[in-house]
Structures are given as C-alpha cells and as structure tokens.
Amino acid sequence: MQFSEAINRISVSPTFAVVQKAAKLKARGIDVVDFGAGEPDFPTPENIKQAAIRAVEQNFTKYTPTGGIAELKQAIVERHAKDFGSSYKPEECLVTVGGKQAIFEAVAAVINPGDEVILPAPYWVSFLDIVNYAGGRVVTLETREDEGFALRAEAVEKLVTPKTRILVVNSPNNPTGAVVPPEEMQKLLALAERRNFLLMSDECYCHFLYEGRKPFSLGASKNRENLLIVGSLSKTYSMTGWRVGYALGASSLLDAMLKLQSHSTSNPTSIAQKAAVEALRGPQESVQTMLAEYARRREKIVAGLRSIPGIECVNPEGAFYVYPNVGGALEKAGMEDATAFAERLLEEVHVALVPGPAFGTREHVRISYATSQEQIDEGLRRLKQFVSQLRPAYAQAR
Ligand SMILES: Cc1ncc(COP(=O)(O)O)c(C=O)c1O
C-alpha cells in the first residue's frame, strides 16, 4: 500500500522503540536495567484511583463534552491559579487526551505547509515529528552544553523570520532537565508579542524542580494571544496511562483545536476526567513525596555518572532525566554516535537508555531516573563496566 507523504515524514517515537526493545529482552527472562521510560515509577495515588472507581460505580461512563467536563476545567484553572498565580477562565481551558494531544492540535491548528517553528535542541522528539507531520519547517536552535543547555531570548530572536509561527519552550526540559529562568521566559514572551508568533510553553514537568527553584509559569502574564500553555497530569500525579492533559490559552485557538478533537478522540475518557478532578483538588502531598525521592536519585545518578571516565554530565535543574555526554567513550571505542553506544550497552550489559540523536544531539544519551535507587546503582555499575571495557576500534579489529 502507498502511504501519505505526511505519514512518511515521521517515524515511531524512538523512546517507545527503546521501551519495546527492552521489553522483548525482559520477556526472554533477561534482567534489564531500564533507564528508557519517561514515566514515574510510583503508583497513581490512592485517592485518585478511588475517584475513578466511584465514577465507574456511578455510571459516569458515557461521552462527555468534547473539550472536557466543566468541573475538570474549573479544577484545572483553579489549580493553575493556586500554583502559579494565573487567572484563566474555564473557557480558556481545553482538556485533552494527554498533553501530547494538545501539542498536536495546536500545531495542526496554526501551521500551514512551510511555516516555521523554532525548536530549541535538545528537544523532545515528538515536537519535531508533530511539526513535520503538519508540513511545518522546523528551525532548530542549538543550546550549549557548557551553558547548561540554557535557552536565551537573544538567540531565539536571531532565528525569527516573517514565517515564524510557533516557538516551542519546554521547561523543565526533556531530555536535559534544563530550566528557563522566569526573567528569560518573560523576554521570550515579549519577543513573541513583538514579532507576533505563538509561544507554546510545555509545562509537563513544571512541578519537578530541584535545589529550591520555585515552580513558575508564564500563565501568570495577561497575554492570551501569543501564549499557549500545555499541561499534563501524567508526570505530576503519576497518571501516564490515564491520558489527561490540557491547554490554556486564547479561546479562539482552543476552539480551533477543539474542532480537530471532535473528529478524532472526542472527549478524554470520562472516568479519567473524574480522577483528574480529584488529583487537582485533593491532597497534593504525593507530589512533594515524589519530588523528594527524585531529588535523592538525581544526586546519586549525577555523582555516579561523573565518576565514569569518558562521561560528562551537566547537572539537571528539573524533570527526572539526565543527559550525559558520552563523547569520550565514543571516541575511545571509535563509535559513530550515541545510537551505536546505546545499542551495544543494551546488548552487552542490558541497560536501556535513549540515544541522543533522537533528541537532536550526537554524543548524548538520555537516562530517566524515574526508577528505584537499587536499579540506579545497578545501572551505574553496568555502565561503568561497559565503558571501562571499551577498546579502540583498531584494537577490536585485531
Ligand atoms: C516534554 C513533554 N511534553 C509532553 C509530554 C506528553 O505527556 P502526556 O501526553 O502523557 O501528557 C511528554 C511525555 O513524555 C513530554 O516529555
């Protein structure tokens, strides 16, 4: 069968590909240390699960309004106001099937073929493929590792053209964990206003910040025309499988996104919406408990990685990923890029991680530390062993 040009422009998410490969090995009884998955290893908190069970028992199991139930929209804007000082109205909120659907719909609603989207690299791979699918042109902005992958408005401005329609900002960032400071965020929004493009701010990791950094959202600004906030309950409440996300922004843009939703998924799952109301309105302690555990794991993994010759590691400021540079190890073994490194690592010592080329850089790997401290210890031990045994390519050939 012949497939569309649009579908041929994209590929399956490399993150899923790694997860699948690791799952295959596990199914063969192999003990894999899995640093691949971008999801919390904690169960969904009990109060949230109970809300879903109640929804089923009360037969809340039918179609809901396409853009989400009124109660959930209200809960989202109230939570956002409480956490970040924003003032969105429920009609400025769209509930989606995960944050990913909000991003997909926003790009589809705004981008014509040839329009430009500025995407800071390293980037979460779905941004790239979603824009490619829509026929947009991705303009990547390389952030610098020696600056902690910092995103600067000055650098963005140099890439803005009359065709720029969207700037993607993802802070804390997947895969680097880099956080854009509030002052820089304001500069980016001012630039979006001045040059009239949409700043799409993906806040999916907004509660996972370390060393006393305070959660921040541009949503507290009054701007509605140039800003779209994309949020998700997936990571904050360990609800990845429930598929609840949202967008906050101008109601005209949300209406355009809703059209697409009405012809694709319709509403987010009714039961999951009730669970989401409880997540947002119920006790918030579980978020702090998870954050405290991530903070411990982060220290362990950064220290462990830095102790391995051939690996360098920027301290991530948020999210639950580290993005070490394995360039020294690649050079030592004559490996072409981090994809080759990741493949050999999985085959030889059974450690799964996602290679950097998926995120737009050649020499890095993404490690998710949303896994137990025991797994982190074991993974570091295997990684160290793997790197120490690497030999120059010519030595292997002999
Ligand atoms: C940066 C970023 N944005 C959005 C998402 C989407 O999450 P979900 O669709 O589960 O809400 C993810 C998931 O990994 C992500 O890493």
The ligand as a Gaussian input file, in Angstrom:
#p B3LYP/6-31G(d) Opt

LIG

0 1
 C        8.154000      17.328000      27.123000
 C        6.926000      16.509000      27.122000
 N        5.782000      17.076000      26.773000
 C        4.634000      16.384000      26.748000
 C        4.604000      15.053000      27.069000
 C        3.293000      14.359000      26.954000
 O        2.813000      13.747000      28.045000
 P        1.329000      13.235000      28.086000
 O        0.799000      13.132000      26.694000
 O        1.413000      11.914000      28.767000
 O        0.572000      14.249000      28.889000
 C        5.788000      14.400000      27.426000
 C        5.811000      12.967000      27.727000
 O        6.796000      12.316000      27.811000
 C        6.974000      15.148000      27.450000
 O        8.133000      14.600000      27.800000

